[in-house]
Amino acid sequence: MKTMEIGMRIHMKGGPKFFGLDQVNVALKAGASVVSVQEGAVITSKVAEDLDDVELAITGFSVNVVIDDSGASQQTARPWWRFW
């Protein structure tokens, strides 16, 4: 069993960016299966701070995907043109 973190970060100028999806998809294509999806974290950024308070903005989230890769192929992916 393996736990992988996936999620999204939101940047004001660059927009949303996803992370971790490629690793999970590679494992699934190799034959792994999802056991559970669990809560992860809220990603925040400090917006302002004074003597009494810190103001944070929510800028993303993550979740944990638990996969069973015991039956997955350990072969690495090759470009499609090498199969012919």
Jmol script that loads the backbone (N, CA, C; Angstrom):
load data "model"
ATOM      1  N   MET A   1       0.850  -1.173   0.000  1.00  0.00           N
ATOM      2  CA  MET A   1       0.000   0.000   0.000  1.00  0.00           C
ATOM      3  C   MET A   1       0.895   1.234   0.000  1.00  0.00           C
ATOM      4  N   LYS A   2       0.414   2.249  -0.674  1.00  0.00           N
ATOM      5  CA  LYS A   2       1.161   3.486  -0.816  1.00  0.00           C
ATOM      6  C   LYS A   2       0.173   4.642  -0.731  1.00  0.00           C
ATOM      7  N   THR A   3       0.576   5.716  -0.055  1.00  0.00           N
ATOM      8  CA  THR A   3      -0.247   6.919   0.022  1.00  0.00           C
ATOM      9  C   THR A   3       0.372   7.998  -0.851  1.00  0.00           C
ATOM     10  N   MET A   4      -0.448   8.590  -1.708  1.00  0.00           N
ATOM     11  CA  MET A   4       0.005   9.646  -2.598  1.00  0.00           C
ATOM     12  C   MET A   4      -0.845  10.882  -2.358  1.00  0.00           C
ATOM     13  N   GLU A   5      -0.205  12.043  -2.382  1.00  0.00           N
ATOM     14  CA  GLU A   5      -0.917  13.303  -2.168  1.00  0.00           C
ATOM     15  C   GLU A   5      -1.212  13.952  -3.520  1.00  0.00           C
ATOM     16  N   ILE A   6      -2.471  14.339  -3.704  1.00  0.00           N
ATOM     17  CA  ILE A   6      -2.863  15.085  -4.900  1.00  0.00           C
ATOM     18  C   ILE A   6      -3.600  16.338  -4.438  1.00  0.00           C
ATOM     19  N   GLY A   7      -3.648  17.346  -5.288  1.00  0.00           N
ATOM     20  CA  GLY A   7      -4.373  18.546  -4.890  1.00  0.00           C
ATOM     21  C   GLY A   7      -4.275  19.645  -5.920  1.00  0.00           C
ATOM     22  N   MET A   8      -4.612  20.842  -5.467  1.00  0.00           N
ATOM     23  CA  MET A   8      -4.623  22.001  -6.340  1.00  0.00           C
ATOM     24  C   MET A   8      -4.140  23.216  -5.553  1.00  0.00           C
ATOM     25  N   ARG A   9      -3.306  24.008  -6.208  1.00  0.00           N
ATOM     26  CA  ARG A   9      -2.890  25.312  -5.682  1.00  0.00           C
ATOM     27  C   ARG A   9      -3.463  26.383  -6.597  1.00  0.00           C
ATOM     28  N   ILE A  10      -3.949  27.461  -6.006  1.00  0.00           N
ATOM     29  CA  ILE A  10      -4.529  28.550  -6.790  1.00  0.00           C
ATOM     30  C   ILE A  10      -3.648  29.781  -6.619  1.00  0.00           C
ATOM     31  N   HIS A  11      -3.100  30.248  -7.726  1.00  0.00           N
ATOM     32  CA  HIS A  11      -2.281  31.453  -7.732  1.00  0.00           C
ATOM     33  C   HIS A  11      -3.092  32.570  -8.379  1.00  0.00           C
ATOM     34  N   MET A  12      -3.008  33.736  -7.782  1.00  0.00           N
ATOM     35  CA  MET A  12      -3.806  34.865  -8.282  1.00  0.00           C
ATOM     36  C   MET A  12      -3.481  35.187  -9.739  1.00  0.00           C
ATOM     37  N   LYS A  13      -2.221  35.141 -10.123  1.00  0.00           N
ATOM     38  CA  LYS A  13      -1.848  35.480 -11.493  1.00  0.00           C
ATOM     39  C   LYS A  13      -1.833  34.258 -12.408  1.00  0.00           C
ATOM     40  N   GLY A  14      -1.394  33.127 -11.910  1.00  0.00           N
ATOM     41  CA  GLY A  14      -1.237  31.951 -12.758  1.00  0.00           C
ATOM     42  C   GLY A  14      -2.440  31.031 -12.818  1.00  0.00           C
ATOM     43  N   GLY A  15      -3.419  31.238 -11.937  1.00  0.00           N
ATOM     44  CA  GLY A  15      -4.591  30.372 -11.917  1.00  0.00           C
ATOM     45  C   GLY A  15      -4.322  29.063 -11.190  1.00  0.00           C
ATOM     46  N   PRO A  16      -5.219  28.096 -11.323  1.00  0.00           N
ATOM     47  CA  PRO A  16      -5.065  26.831 -10.601  1.00  0.00           C
ATOM     48  C   PRO A  16      -3.989  25.940 -11.227  1.00  0.00           C
ATOM     49  N   LYS A  17      -3.269  25.240 -10.371  1.00  0.00           N
ATOM     50  CA  LYS A  17      -2.266  24.256 -10.803  1.00  0.00           C
ATOM     51  C   LYS A  17      -2.486  22.994  -9.983  1.00  0.00           C
ATOM     52  N   PHE A  18      -2.576  21.871 -10.666  1.00  0.00           N
ATOM     53  CA  PHE A  18      -2.783  20.597 -10.000  1.00  0.00           C
ATOM     54  C   PHE A  18      -1.441  19.917  -9.751  1.00  0.00           C
ATOM     55  N   PHE A  19      -1.372  19.122  -8.686  1.00  0.00           N
ATOM     56  CA  PHE A  19      -0.158  18.364  -8.409  1.00  0.00           C
ATOM     57  C   PHE A  19      -0.516  16.949  -7.971  1.00  0.00           C
ATOM     58  N   GLY A  20       0.373  16.019  -8.272  1.00  0.00           N
ATOM     59  CA  GLY A  20       0.219  14.635  -7.846  1.00  0.00           C
ATOM     60  C   GLY A  20      -0.620  13.747  -8.752  1.00  0.00           C
ATOM     61  N   LEU A  21      -1.343  14.321  -9.699  1.00  0.00           N
ATOM     62  CA  LEU A  21      -2.237  13.527 -10.537  1.00  0.00           C
ATOM     63  C   LEU A  21      -1.468  12.563 -11.434  1.00  0.00           C
ATOM     64  N   ASP A  22      -0.346  12.996 -11.967  1.00  0.00           N
ATOM     65  CA  ASP A  22       0.425  12.135 -12.873  1.00  0.00           C
ATOM     66  C   ASP A  22       0.887  10.861 -12.178  1.00  0.00           C
ATOM     67  N   GLN A  23       1.377  10.980 -10.935  1.00  0.00           N
ATOM     68  CA  GLN A  23       1.862   9.803 -10.223  1.00  0.00           C
ATOM     69  C   GLN A  23       0.740   8.804  -9.957  1.00  0.00           C
ATOM     70  N   VAL A  24      -0.420   9.300  -9.580  1.00  0.00           N
ATOM     71  CA  VAL A  24      -1.560   8.409  -9.327  1.00  0.00           C
ATOM     72  C   VAL A  24      -1.999   7.741 -10.626  1.00  0.00           C
ATOM     73  N   ASN A  25      -2.085   8.500 -11.717  1.00  0.00           N
ATOM     74  CA  ASN A  25      -2.504   7.924 -12.992  1.00  0.00           C
ATOM     75  C   ASN A  25      -1.522   6.879 -13.505  1.00  0.00           C
ATOM     76  N   VAL A  26      -0.227   7.101 -13.328  1.00  0.00           N
ATOM     77  CA  VAL A  26       0.774   6.099 -13.734  1.00  0.00           C
ATOM     78  C   VAL A  26       0.556   4.806 -12.951  1.00  0.00           C
ATOM     79  N   ALA A  27       0.338   4.925 -11.646  1.00  0.00           N
ATOM     80  CA  ALA A  27       0.109   3.735 -10.821  1.00  0.00           C
ATOM     81  C   ALA A  27      -1.168   3.009 -11.244  1.00  0.00           C
ATOM     82  N   LEU A  28      -2.238   3.748 -11.531  1.00  0.00           N
ATOM     83  CA  LEU A  28      -3.492   3.116 -11.948  1.00  0.00           C
ATOM     84  C   LEU A  28      -3.347   2.418 -13.293  1.00  0.00           C
ATOM     85  N   LYS A  29      -2.645   3.046 -14.231  1.00  0.00           N
ATOM     86  CA  LYS A  29      -2.433   2.424 -15.542  1.00  0.00           C
ATOM     87  C   LYS A  29      -1.579   1.169 -15.443  1.00  0.00           C
ATOM     88  N   ALA A  30      -0.737   1.092 -14.407  1.00  0.00           N
ATOM     89  CA  ALA A  30       0.101  -0.084 -14.206  1.00  0.00           C
ATOM     90  C   ALA A  30      -0.640  -1.203 -13.488  1.00  0.00           C
ATOM     91  N   GLY A  31      -1.889  -0.959 -13.072  1.00  0.00           N
ATOM     92  CA  GLY A  31      -2.692  -2.006 -12.457  1.00  0.00           C
ATOM     93  C   GLY A  31      -2.977  -1.820 -10.982  1.00  0.00           C
ATOM     94  N   ALA A  32      -2.546  -0.727 -10.396  1.00  0.00           N
ATOM     95  CA  ALA A  32      -2.844  -0.473  -8.987  1.00  0.00           C
ATOM     96  C   ALA A  32      -4.323  -0.145  -8.831  1.00  0.00           C
ATOM     97  N   SER A  33      -4.817  -0.264  -7.614  1.00  0.00           N
ATOM     98  CA  SER A  33      -6.216   0.077  -7.355  1.00  0.00           C
ATOM     99  C   SER A  33      -6.298   1.035  -6.178  1.00  0.00           C
ATOM    100  N   VAL A  34      -7.322   1.892  -6.189  1.00  0.00           N
ATOM    101  CA  VAL A  34      -7.535   2.857  -5.118  1.00  0.00           C
ATOM    102  C   VAL A  34      -8.226   2.147  -3.957  1.00  0.00           C
ATOM    103  N   VAL A  35      -7.625   2.271  -2.781  1.00  0.00           N
ATOM    104  CA  VAL A  35      -8.195   1.680  -1.573  1.00  0.00           C
ATOM    105  C   VAL A  35      -9.087   2.695  -0.857  1.00  0.00           C
ATOM    106  N   SER A  36      -8.596   3.934  -0.755  1.00  0.00           N
ATOM    107  CA  SER A  36      -9.390   4.979  -0.116  1.00  0.00           C
ATOM    108  C   SER A  36      -8.868   6.353  -0.514  1.00  0.00           C
ATOM    109  N   VAL A  37      -9.745   7.333  -0.344  1.00  0.00           N
ATOM    110  CA  VAL A  37      -9.386   8.737  -0.525  1.00  0.00           C
ATOM    111  C   VAL A  37      -9.658   9.400   0.819  1.00  0.00           C
ATOM    112  N   GLN A  38      -8.616  10.044   1.369  1.00  0.00           N
ATOM    113  CA  GLN A  38      -8.708  10.604   2.719  1.00  0.00           C
ATOM    114  C   GLN A  38      -8.460  12.101   2.689  1.00  0.00           C
ATOM    115  N   GLU A  39      -8.963  12.762   3.730  1.00  0.00           N
ATOM    116  CA  GLU A  39      -8.755  14.202   3.802  1.00  0.00           C
ATOM    117  C   GLU A  39      -7.267  14.505   3.870  1.00  0.00           C
ATOM    118  N   GLY A  40      -6.922  15.640   3.332  1.00  0.00           N
ATOM    119  CA  GLY A  40      -5.535  16.074   3.325  1.00  0.00           C
ATOM    120  C   GLY A  40      -5.397  17.362   4.091  1.00  0.00           C
ATOM    121  N   ALA A  41      -5.104  18.438   3.387  1.00  0.00           N
ATOM    122  CA  ALA A  41      -4.850  19.711   4.047  1.00  0.00           C
ATOM    123  C   ALA A  41      -5.448  20.856   3.245  1.00  0.00           C
ATOM    124  N   VAL A  42      -5.602  21.975   3.919  1.00  0.00           N
ATOM    125  CA  VAL A  42      -5.968  23.229   3.266  1.00  0.00           C
ATOM    126  C   VAL A  42      -4.670  24.007   3.118  1.00  0.00           C
ATOM    127  N   ILE A  43      -4.397  24.496   1.919  1.00  0.00           N
ATOM    128  CA  ILE A  43      -3.185  25.261   1.662  1.00  0.00           C
ATOM    129  C   ILE A  43      -3.546  26.741   1.798  1.00  0.00           C
ATOM    130  N   THR A  44      -2.773  27.454   2.613  1.00  0.00           N
ATOM    131  CA  THR A  44      -3.058  28.863   2.853  1.00  0.00           C
ATOM    132  C   THR A  44      -1.830  29.723   2.567  1.00  0.00           C
ATOM    133  N   SER A  45      -2.077  31.018   2.379  1.00  0.00           N
ATOM    134  CA  SER A  45      -1.015  32.010   2.226  1.00  0.00           C
ATOM    135  C   SER A  45      -1.328  33.182   3.137  1.00  0.00           C
ATOM    136  N   LYS A  46      -0.284  33.754   3.715  1.00  0.00           N
ATOM    137  CA  LYS A  46      -0.482  34.913   4.581  1.00  0.00           C
ATOM    138  C   LYS A  46      -0.756  36.138   3.722  1.00  0.00           C
ATOM    139  N   VAL A  47      -1.863  36.819   4.019  1.00  0.00           N
ATOM    140  CA  VAL A  47      -2.262  38.006   3.266  1.00  0.00           C
ATOM    141  C   VAL A  47      -1.810  39.268   4.005  1.00  0.00           C
ATOM    142  N   ALA A  48      -2.008  39.290   5.310  1.00  0.00           N
ATOM    143  CA  ALA A  48      -1.664  40.466   6.104  1.00  0.00           C
ATOM    144  C   ALA A  48      -1.386  40.027   7.537  1.00  0.00           C
ATOM    145  N   GLU A  49      -0.698  40.892   8.254  1.00  0.00           N
ATOM    146  CA  GLU A  49      -0.395  40.598   9.647  1.00  0.00           C
ATOM    147  C   GLU A  49      -0.252  41.913  10.398  1.00  0.00           C
ATOM    148  N   ASP A  50      -0.852  41.961  11.594  1.00  0.00           N
ATOM    149  CA  ASP A  50      -0.617  43.090  12.478  1.00  0.00           C
ATOM    150  C   ASP A  50      -0.288  42.534  13.858  1.00  0.00           C
ATOM    151  N   LEU A  51      -0.278  43.362  14.865  1.00  0.00           N
ATOM    152  CA  LEU A  51       0.119  42.910  16.200  1.00  0.00           C
ATOM    153  C   LEU A  51      -0.830  41.870  16.787  1.00  0.00           C
ATOM    154  N   ASP A  52      -2.107  41.922  16.413  1.00  0.00           N
ATOM    155  CA  ASP A  52      -3.100  41.042  17.018  1.00  0.00           C
ATOM    156  C   ASP A  52      -3.493  39.857  16.154  1.00  0.00           C
ATOM    157  N   ASP A  53      -3.429  39.996  14.842  1.00  0.00           N
ATOM    158  CA  ASP A  53      -3.987  38.979  13.962  1.00  0.00           C
ATOM    159  C   ASP A  53      -3.089  38.696  12.766  1.00  0.00           C
ATOM    160  N   VAL A  54      -3.290  37.514  12.223  1.00  0.00           N
ATOM    161  CA  VAL A  54      -2.699  37.138  10.942  1.00  0.00           C
ATOM    162  C   VAL A  54      -3.864  36.802  10.023  1.00  0.00           C
ATOM    163  N   GLU A  55      -3.903  37.406   8.848  1.00  0.00           N
ATOM    164  CA  GLU A  55      -4.966  37.141   7.878  1.00  0.00           C
ATOM    165  C   GLU A  55      -4.450  36.163   6.833  1.00  0.00           C
ATOM    166  N   LEU A  56      -5.158  35.056   6.683  1.00  0.00           N
ATOM    167  CA  LEU A  56      -4.778  34.020   5.731  1.00  0.00           C
ATOM    168  C   LEU A  56      -5.833  33.897   4.638  1.00  0.00           C
ATOM    169  N   ALA A  57      -5.385  33.500   3.462  1.00  0.00           N
ATOM    170  CA  ALA A  57      -6.293  33.215   2.347  1.00  0.00           C
ATOM    171  C   ALA A  57      -6.131  31.743   1.969  1.00  0.00           C
ATOM    172  N   ILE A  58      -7.233  31.087   1.696  1.00  0.00           N
ATOM    173  CA  ILE A  58      -7.178  29.700   1.235  1.00  0.00           C
ATOM    174  C   ILE A  58      -6.745  29.711  -0.224  1.00  0.00           C
ATOM    175  N   THR A  59      -5.637  29.031  -0.506  1.00  0.00           N
ATOM    176  CA  THR A  59      -5.092  29.043  -1.863  1.00  0.00           C
ATOM    177  C   THR A  59      -4.979  27.638  -2.460  1.00  0.00           C
ATOM    178  N   GLY A  60      -5.655  26.677  -1.859  1.00  0.00           N
ATOM    179  CA  GLY A  60      -5.629  25.338  -2.423  1.00  0.00           C
ATOM    180  C   GLY A  60      -6.022  24.280  -1.411  1.00  0.00           C
ATOM    181  N   PHE A  61      -5.862  23.044  -1.822  1.00  0.00           N
ATOM    182  CA  PHE A  61      -6.197  21.909  -0.957  1.00  0.00           C
ATOM    183  C   PHE A  61      -5.423  20.685  -1.431  1.00  0.00           C
ATOM    184  N   SER A  62      -5.381  19.684  -0.576  1.00  0.00           N
ATOM    185  CA  SER A  62      -4.818  18.402  -0.982  1.00  0.00           C
ATOM    186  C   SER A  62      -5.652  17.282  -0.379  1.00  0.00           C
ATOM    187  N   VAL A  63      -5.620  16.124  -1.005  1.00  0.00           N
ATOM    188  CA  VAL A  63      -6.230  14.906  -0.488  1.00  0.00           C
ATOM    189  C   VAL A  63      -5.202  13.782  -0.617  1.00  0.00           C
ATOM    190  N   ASN A  64      -5.353  12.762   0.205  1.00  0.00           N
ATOM    191  CA  ASN A  64      -4.464  11.615   0.160  1.00  0.00           C
ATOM    192  C   ASN A  64      -5.181  10.441  -0.494  1.00  0.00           C
ATOM    193  N   VAL A  65      -4.529   9.839  -1.474  1.00  0.00           N
ATOM    194  CA  VAL A  65      -5.075   8.681  -2.168  1.00  0.00           C
ATOM    195  C   VAL A  65      -4.247   7.470  -1.751  1.00  0.00           C
ATOM    196  N   VAL A  66      -4.904   6.499  -1.128  1.00  0.00           N
ATOM    197  CA  VAL A  66      -4.224   5.273  -0.725  1.00  0.00           C
ATOM    198  C   VAL A  66      -4.447   4.253  -1.830  1.00  0.00           C
ATOM    199  N   ILE A  67      -3.346   3.727  -2.380  1.00  0.00           N
ATOM    200  CA  ILE A  67      -3.458   2.756  -3.463  1.00  0.00           C
ATOM    201  C   ILE A  67      -2.788   1.453  -3.067  1.00  0.00           C
ATOM    202  N   ASP A  68      -3.293   0.381  -3.624  1.00  0.00           N
ATOM    203  CA  ASP A  68      -2.694  -0.942  -3.479  1.00  0.00           C
ATOM    204  C   ASP A  68      -1.988  -1.244  -4.784  1.00  0.00           C
ATOM    205  N   ASP A  69      -0.665  -1.212  -4.746  1.00  0.00           N
ATOM    206  CA  ASP A  69       0.103  -1.466  -5.961  1.00  0.00           C
ATOM    207  C   ASP A  69       0.772  -2.839  -5.943  1.00  0.00           C
ATOM    208  N   SER A  70       0.257  -3.741  -5.103  1.00  0.00           N
ATOM    209  CA  SER A  70       0.865  -5.075  -5.007  1.00  0.00           C
ATOM    210  C   SER A  70       0.695  -5.879  -6.293  1.00  0.00           C
ATOM    211  N   GLY A  71      -0.373  -5.627  -7.053  1.00  0.00           N
ATOM    212  CA  GLY A  71      -0.581  -6.342  -8.304  1.00  0.00           C
ATOM    213  C   GLY A  71      -0.199  -5.542  -9.524  1.00  0.00           C
ATOM    214  N   ALA A  72       0.388  -4.371  -9.298  1.00  0.00           N
ATOM    215  CA  ALA A  72       0.721  -3.488 -10.419  1.00  0.00           C
ATOM    216  C   ALA A  72       1.982  -3.954 -11.116  1.00  0.00           C
ATOM    217  N   SER A  73       2.027  -3.709 -12.389  1.00  0.00           N
ATOM    218  CA  SER A  73       3.203  -4.009 -13.194  1.00  0.00           C
ATOM    219  C   SER A  73       4.315  -3.053 -12.803  1.00  0.00           C
ATOM    220  N   GLN A  74       5.514  -3.562 -12.653  1.00  0.00           N
ATOM    221  CA  GLN A  74       6.654  -2.726 -12.319  1.00  0.00           C
ATOM    222  C   GLN A  74       7.345  -2.199 -13.566  1.00  0.00           C
ATOM    223  N   GLN A  75       6.831  -2.544 -14.726  1.00  0.00           N
ATOM    224  CA  GLN A  75       7.407  -2.103 -15.988  1.00  0.00           C
ATOM    225  C   GLN A  75       7.157  -0.614 -16.169  1.00  0.00           C
ATOM    226  N   THR A  76       8.172   0.097 -16.616  1.00  0.00           N
ATOM    227  CA  THR A  76       8.004   1.528 -16.852  1.00  0.00           C
ATOM    228  C   THR A  76       7.335   1.732 -18.207  1.00  0.00           C
ATOM    229  N   ALA A  77       6.619   2.825 -18.307  1.00  0.00           N
ATOM    230  CA  ALA A  77       5.917   3.128 -19.556  1.00  0.00           C
ATOM    231  C   ALA A  77       6.926   3.478 -20.647  1.00  0.00           C
ATOM    232  N   ARG A  78       6.625   3.034 -21.860  1.00  0.00           N
ATOM    233  CA  ARG A  78       7.459   3.351 -23.014  1.00  0.00           C
ATOM    234  C   ARG A  78       6.612   4.079 -24.036  1.00  0.00           C
ATOM    235  N   PRO A  79       7.238   4.895 -24.862  1.00  0.00           N
ATOM    236  CA  PRO A  79       6.470   5.574 -25.914  1.00  0.00           C
ATOM    237  C   PRO A  79       5.770   4.552 -26.806  1.00  0.00           C
ATOM    238  N   TRP A  80       4.591   4.899 -27.316  1.00  0.00           N
ATOM    239  CA  TRP A  80       3.790   3.963 -28.100  1.00  0.00           C
ATOM    240  C   TRP A  80       4.517   3.473 -29.338  1.00  0.00           C
ATOM    241  N   TRP A  81       5.392   4.296 -29.940  1.00  0.00           N
ATOM    242  CA  TRP A  81       6.033   3.879 -31.177  1.00  0.00           C
ATOM    243  C   TRP A  81       7.074   2.773 -30.965  1.00  0.00           C
ATOM    244  N   ARG A  82       7.461   2.503 -29.727  1.00  0.00           N
ATOM    245  CA  ARG A  82       8.425   1.429 -29.479  1.00  0.00           C
ATOM    246  C   ARG A  82       7.754   0.060 -29.414  1.00  0.00           C
ATOM    247  N   PHE A  83       6.432   0.044 -29.385  1.00  0.00           N
ATOM    248  CA  PHE A  83       5.724  -1.227 -29.352  1.00  0.00           C
ATOM    249  C   PHE A  83       5.601  -1.843 -30.740  1.00  0.00           C
ATOM    250  N   TRP A  84       5.840  -1.076 -31.802  1.00  0.00           N
ATOM    251  CA  TRP A  84       5.620  -1.578 -33.166  1.00  0.00           C
ATOM    252  C   TRP A  84       6.866  -2.088 -33.775  1.00  0.00           C
TER     253      TRP A  84
END
end "model"
wireframe off; spacefill off
backbone 0.3
color backbone group
